[in-house]
Amino acid sequence: MSTSAPGFFKSEAFAAALYYDTEKGPRTVGGKEILPGAVDPVTVRLLSHLATDSSPTFGFRLSFVTSDDPGFGHRHRSSDGAVTRDYSIRVRFPRDGFKVFSRPLPTEIRKRLSPNNGEDVGNVDPPFVLVTIQLDPGEEVGVDGLAMPFFNENEEITSWLNKDAPIAGFRSLTSILAQREFTFLVESAARNLLGALCLMPPPFAYPYTKAYTWNMRRYKSEITKNMGQQFAGKVSFESDHHMLTALSHSQAQDVFQLAQDAGQISRSFFKTFIVVDGNADGPNTLGGIYIIPLCFNFLSTKFGTSWSRLARKEDTALQITLLNKDFVTTCDLFSSNLDHFVLRDTGDEQPGFSLDDRLDDEGVKKCELWARFIGSEPDPLHPDPEGKKYTISQSISQSLLRDFMMGNGFWTSWKMMQQLDAQNRPQGPQLPVNNLLDTPHTSLVDALVDCALPQDRQRFRKHLRSAPLGIVGILGFAGSGKTHCLATVVLTMCANPKINKVFASAPTNVAVSNMAERIYHLSCTIAGQGVQYQEPTPHDYKCLLVIRAYNINDEVTAFDDLCRGKYNSWYGGGHEKITSNGTRWSPYLSLAWWTARLFGFTCAGIPPPTKRDPYALVYMRHEMRKNKSLAELDNYIRRQERGKAQLGKKPGTMPKISRSELCKVMTSLVMRADVVCTTPFASTSAPYTRFKTAARAVAMDEAGAMDRTDALIVWGNTCRPCVMAGDPKQLPPTVMSAGDVDAKGYHLNRFSEDGKISILEFALRSGWPMYALHIQLRMAIGMFDLSLHNVYPELRGRFSYGVETNEGHHPVGLAVEDWVSRTYMKHSRPGSLEPLLLHVAGSVCEKSGTSRYNPAQVLAAAQLIRGLLQGTNGRVKASDFAVITPYRSNRAYAASLFKGDQYLAQIPVYTIDAIQGREADIVVFIMTVNSETGPGFVADLRRLNVAMTRQKSYLFIVGDVETLPKHSVRGRWGVFGGQMQGVPDLDYAQKLEGARVWTGILRYMVETGRVVRM
């Protein structure tokens, strides 16, 4: 082969055509860019690829164009998640497993490429060459992107990808991939690439063993020996070993240094001041004792972020031992802030988090991480550890999930499907389609589809009828109705006789509760419409049995309290409470709540039985009376209920019933439920694991904040139908160690970028079609414009406000607008309510450790809120407000200031991380930073998007309008670039994007005249 001098191996792509010698002369596939007259709509590229933390590859790419069909969904690029119509299949030649040849161009092709109208060009070096790649015996190509969902309005093109029809009537896609020899008509410059193949860098490999179970001792050995810089985050993996290494280590390394530091602290002795409250009963009584360690500088200096994390939250308990001449005791230390702690005697109870370096399977419970890789289920991505023999369909289902999580298409699964008999074998490289609306109850289907907005119903029905693998991804911004849409899909799954039961999860307790309530309320709405099932006999649709499940011990305790008349924990609606063992619990839709309904309680806000009660609940009421002890309890409760109507007549002595008996009742409720909702961590405990395994579909809300390991806990080890909803432009999964480095500058978590990739972002960037919502349903017209213009530019032309977002539906917003007009002489555009920025000139941003606070901006926010409460004649209430600030120290400063003010004491103050998933009528965002500090880490697209989208009726921004990136700013509101002051060492593209959004927000406020100078 004749080549010019090769350079180093790098990423390159050259226009090409697949070339074939046939009996009728030369034929090509592709090549429209280089062959005059080539018309087949496929693009071929011969390419080499070299990327950070990836093995170098050499191969070719076949690219097709998809059509923009709303019912099919939108595809997104893997590089940045932007919407694209490109559909590519990448073929990788085996490293060191092929030979390369070249030969002259045939005369016919040479004339077609001649610049002289077909005349022979003689000895002139042609601009193109023929290159043949021949595979060695036993080698085969790797294929990425095969069988991914594809749609084109041109049925012929669609048949090429989905039905394996011959491309341009010549050769099918699978026959091309099965070739042992590939010949390319390619630009002559590609000879440099071919010459550089001998300089291909070695394959990439993570320096860790092929063990993925949670074992902190093994991690200690592996992690300390392999410190270094961060690995690049991946949305496609070369092997399942790479995938499992990245996912498991992203979690293990997130807590490893914390575990090590906690162990050192636990073995240390510190002198302290102990201040005893005068109300304490004696030296051995810990009530009212305060401890002030004389070691804060030492702790914060030596253990840095680990100490601040251990002592950050008020509900965090650190077990300590007090050594005193009068007594020695072990107790829990609860942080109040970072200068003193409150001691509480815990007796024989175990602490919430022990300062112990033995963070193994049980000890890591507090971090809620161990469950990701242990439990009763088989490893999510590997065969059953006991060697169970699966049927071919089960094996394929496991392979499909493995391929999905690898992010490279379904080449492996498609090859497995070829083992099926002719009747079950797919016609082409197309995934099985799951019709989620496959139910004989047409009136129910119509009622469920009608839950979508009128303009969305046609595409919604189409999307659910043709969901590849039954996997539905729902994209939506704040206020677009993501959870409502997910709830509708869950109800369709429950109505599908092939599914019936759905296990649902979300990354936070708040999100799980919201999802459970939405699913239940929507089912009650459908039941209230008189919808009927048609088969086997006509009967009414009932409310679903939707359980918002918590720790089973807390559920039993709560029900026992109710039986004994201890109602305090049952009041307060859906507000979550911290139980005695540090877990969370709320009555509404809980297992205890449903058990109370089963027995007929009507106190503490529990509704009486109705005709729309779930079928499972009615059935269990009849079955329960066959159990003697349960029947006695049922009779006791009935007497108790009758006694309320008979002037307090007592029901007698409560019958004895064991906790195990109650657990059996609750377990039976769980297994008969239609939907069970828990966090991923709670799903690993009994009895919820049994339901999760039995459920035939899963749902994940706030999936843009759920990492892939949590998603696998929920999903299991087979490719069940799944609906996931969220917004990848809001906060990603939490990685607390992101950015932490040791003394040598090595990152403590080399996989933090992988940890920050959510299951929704992963699915989106791997090319899965997404059902996108584009109508604002919550915010008043004008309130979403900041995010629309700066965060969601792709929505322009499709976005609209819903019918209930006009100002008439926002009386609180109108009251605020009236006050703003009178106080600041600022008016929103007619028919809209617009955000307002209060510019606090000269404010000082103080440092507090690694955090910041700004007293002047907090004071300005306090005066604003006080003015609204005093100046709107009661039309605005304290309960309408939420205050957001990006820094914890500023949150603490604001909360302290508000606490002593009669107008502000009830107003909550959140960090950006804490408020995701919550909303308020009026939001006050305190920037904290100023023109001197620059935007700092606040200049982050996702964080800003969350802060700008929590309001329903009005948004105030309090800060410094001159807070701009410091370097390479062209003009006052111009384009910026280069290093930016105060921004953490993140990926430069992220810095640039965040700074663009920050500057865009300030520019928008200035250009629309919505700035008030205080």
Stockholm file with secondary structure:
# STOCKHOLM 1.0

chainA/1-1014         MSTSAPGFFKSEAFAAALYYDTEKGPRTVGGKEILPGAVDPVTVRLLSHLATDSSPTFGFRLSFVTSDDPGFGHRHRSSDGAVTRDYSIRVRFPRDGFKVFSRPLPTEIRKRLSPNNGEDVGNVDPPFVLVTIQLDPGEEVGVDGLAMPFFNENEEITSWLNKDAPIAGFRSLTSILAQREFTFLVESAARNLLGALCLMPPPFAYPYTKAYTWNMRRYKSEITKNMGQQFAGKVSFESDHHMLTALSHSQAQDVFQLAQDAGQISRSFFKTFIVVDGNADGPNTLGGIYIIPLCFNFLSTKFGTSWSRLARKEDTALQITLLNKDFVTTCDLFSSNLDHFVLRDTGDEQPGFSLDDRLDDEGVKKCELWARFIGSEPDPLHPDPEGKKYTISQSISQSLLRDFMMGNGFWTSWKMMQQLDAQNRPQGPQLPVNNLLDTPHTSLVDALVDCALPQDRQRFRKHLRSAPLGIVGILGFAGSGKTHCLATVVLTMCANPKINKVFASAPTNVAVSNMAERIYHLSCTIAGQGVQYQEPTPHDYKCLLVIRAYNINDEVTAFDDLCRGKYNSWYGGGHEKITSNGTRWSPYLSLAWWTARLFGFTCAGIPPPTKRDPYALVYMRHEMRKNKSLAELDNYIRRQERGKAQLGKKPGTMPKISRSELCKVMTSLVMRADVVCTTPFASTSAPYTRFKTAARAVAMDEAGAMDRTDALIVWGNTCRPCVMAGDPKQLPPTVMSAGDVDAKGYHLNRFSEDGKISILEFALRSGWPMYALHIQLRMAIGMFDLSLHNVYPELRGRFSYGVETNEGHHPVGLAVEDWVSRTYMKHSRPGSLEPLLLHVAGSVCEKSGTSRYNPAQVLAAAQLIRGLLQGTNGRVKASDFAVITPYRSNRAYAASLFKGDQYLAQIPVYTIDAIQGREADIVVFIMTVNSETGPGFVADLRRLNVAMTRQKSYLFIVGDVETLPKHSVRGRWGVFGGQMQGVPDLDYAQKLEGARVWTGILRYMVETGRVVRM
#=GR chainA/1-1014 SS CCCCCCCCCCCEEEEEEEEEEETTEEEEEECTTTSTTCCCSCEEEEEEECCTTSCCEEEEEEEEECCCCTTTCBEECTTTCCEECEEEEEEECCTTCEEEEEECCCHHHHHHTCTTTTCCCTTSCCSEEEEEEEECTTCCCEEESTTCCCCCSSHHHHHHHHSCCCBTTTBCHHHHHTCSEEEEEEETTHHHHHHGGGGCCCCCCCSSCSCCSCCHHHHHHHHHHTCBSCCCCCSSCSSHHHHHHHHHHHHHHHHHHHHHHHHHHHTCCCCEEEEECTTCCSTTCCTTEEEEETTHHHHHHHSHHHHHHHTSSTTCEEEEEEECSSCEEEEEEEESSSSCEEEECCTTSCCSBCCCSCCSTTGGGGGTCGGGTCSSSCCTTSCCTTCCCCCHHHHHHHHHHHHHHHTSCSHHHHHHHTTSCTTTSCSSSCCCEECTTCCSCHHHHHHHHTTSCGGGHHHHHHHHHTEETTEEEEECCTTSCHHHHHHHHHHHHHHSTTTCCEEEECSSHHHHHHHHHHHHHHHHHHHHTTCEECSSSCEECCCCCEEECCCHHHHHHHHHHHHTTCCGGGCSTTCCEECTTSCEECSTTSHHHHHHHHHTCCCTTCCCCCTTSCHHHHHHHHHHTTSHHHHHHHHHHHHHHHHHHTTTCCCCCCCCCCHHHHHHHHHHHHHHCSEEEECTTGGGSTTHHHHHHHCSEEEESSGGGCBHHHHHHHHCSSCCCEEEEECTTSCCCCCTTTTCBCTTSCBSCTTHHHHTCBHHHHHHHTTCCEEECCEECSSCTTTTHHHHHHTCGGGTTTCEECGGGSGGGCHHHHHHHHHHHHHHCCCCCTTCCCCEEEECTTCCCEEETTEEECHHHHHHHHHHHHHHHHHSTTSSCGGGEEEEESCHHHHHHHHHHHHTCTTTTTCCEEEHHHHTTCCEEEEEEECCCCTTTCSGGGCCHHHHHHHTTSEEEEEEEEECTTCCCCSSCCSTTCCCCSCCTTCCSCCHHHHHHHHHHHHHHHHHHHHTTCEEEC
#=GC SS_cons          CCCCCCCCCCCEEEEEEEEEEETTEEEEEECTTTSTTCCCSCEEEEEEECCTTSCCEEEEEEEEECCCCTTTCBEECTTTCCEECEEEEEEECCTTCEEEEEECCCHHHHHHTCTTTTCCCTTSCCSEEEEEEEECTTCCCEEESTTCCCCCSSHHHHHHHHSCCCBTTTBCHHHHHTCSEEEEEEETTHHHHHHGGGGCCCCCCCSSCSCCSCCHHHHHHHHHHTCBSCCCCCSSCSSHHHHHHHHHHHHHHHHHHHHHHHHHHHTCCCCEEEEECTTCCSTTCCTTEEEEETTHHHHHHHSHHHHHHHTSSTTCEEEEEEECSSCEEEEEEEESSSSCEEEECCTTSCCSBCCCSCCSTTGGGGGTCGGGTCSSSCCTTSCCTTCCCCCHHHHHHHHHHHHHHHTSCSHHHHHHHTTSCTTTSCSSSCCCEECTTCCSCHHHHHHHHTTSCGGGHHHHHHHHHTEETTEEEEECCTTSCHHHHHHHHHHHHHHSTTTCCEEEECSSHHHHHHHHHHHHHHHHHHHHTTCEECSSSCEECCCCCEEECCCHHHHHHHHHHHHTTCCGGGCSTTCCEECTTSCEECSTTSHHHHHHHHHTCCCTTCCCCCTTSCHHHHHHHHHHTTSHHHHHHHHHHHHHHHHHHTTTCCCCCCCCCCHHHHHHHHHHHHHHCSEEEECTTGGGSTTHHHHHHHCSEEEESSGGGCBHHHHHHHHCSSCCCEEEEECTTSCCCCCTTTTCBCTTSCBSCTTHHHHTCBHHHHHHHTTCCEEECCEECSSCTTTTHHHHHHTCGGGTTTCEECGGGSGGGCHHHHHHHHHHHHHHCCCCCTTCCCCEEEECTTCCCEEETTEEECHHHHHHHHHHHHHHHHHSTTSSCGGGEEEEESCHHHHHHHHHHHHTCTTTTTCCEEEHHHHTTCCEEEEEEECCCCTTTCSGGGCCHHHHHHHTTSEEEEEEEEECTTCCCCSSCCSTTCCCCSCCTTCCSCCHHHHHHHHHHHHHHHHHHHHTTCEEEC
//
